Amino acid sequence: MELCIPGSEPSPWAFPAWLEDHQLPDARFAKAYNALGDQRRALIKGLIARHYVLTPPNGPASSSNTRRYDLLEHTSLREPAPFMLLLLDGLLDAPALFLSALLPALCARVPQVFVARLGQRSAVPDALLASCELCGQERLAALGPMLVQRLVHECAASGEPGLVLHPDTPEFRRLLGQKELRQVLDASPLRLVPLRAPRVCAIWRDSSIDLPPEDVALLYGALSFETGGAVPGMRSRTAPDEDALTVFCEIRRDLLLAPPAHAGQHRAGLTASGECLGLWRWPELHPGLFEQERQIFLST
């Protein structure tokens, strides 16, 4: 475990015991960690460190605040959600997308966190497993569609106000929209959060050495990028045309990778520059999502 996050209070709730038969063994994590190599591991370590700075787990896991007014007293009690289940597919394997979904829950000290990837064990990529290893999340199972439905059903039937994060894709909408499961979900305090992956993505390079393609591929996986500016690997002393940059920046995009000099010269929802390559923030994961709150009102 590389990332040191203060622990949360033990939870009486636990994920179903049958998941142990589908979890990837420690040896598979170790093999993926070694296969990735020092340079690619360093990229992921740097990304994790920056997330940790963005969402530091400071202060107590639980808190209580009481305010008194003329006619009433209001007490707010906050504590981490009892559990978080993160469902993945091939798109969310990318460390940039995966870590931005996982780390907020770990930093909020949610006591029970589990990752379930749709598909075969053999299809789980090394970059995903190494990302898990580097942030201490070693509970990951590979499940088929029926087992994913069974797991979500049991989480919903627990009666606990946990969270299920999942890709907002047709396959997961079909899996989670099955009639019997939907009825259980509708009667449950379980919160489902669909994650909409960035769809309009682009890269602008001022020189052929900016934003190495192999680093982009490692961190962003299957995301498709429109490219502009200099071509990687092509030596040229001529800077990209300013008019071309102006046109390139006029398009509204979800995600842009660009040199720091061009940060803010565009209409992208999120720009990652320089050593911040790989950073992504899910708009759906608002502050407080990984907490549960109880409120008490009393007369004064």
Secondary structure by P-SEA (a helix, b strand, c coil): cccccccccccccccccccccccccaaaaaaaaaaacaaaaaaaaaaaaaaaaaccccccccbbbbbbcccbbbbbbbbcccbbbbbbccccccaaaaaaacaaaaaacccbbbbbbccccccccaaaaaaaaaacccbbbbbcaaaaaaaaaaaaacccbbbbbbcccaaaaaaaacaaaaaaaaaccbbbbbbbcccccbbbbcccccccaaaaaaacccbbbbbccccccccccccccaaaaaaaacccccbbbbccccccccccccccccccccccccccccccccbbbbbbbbcc
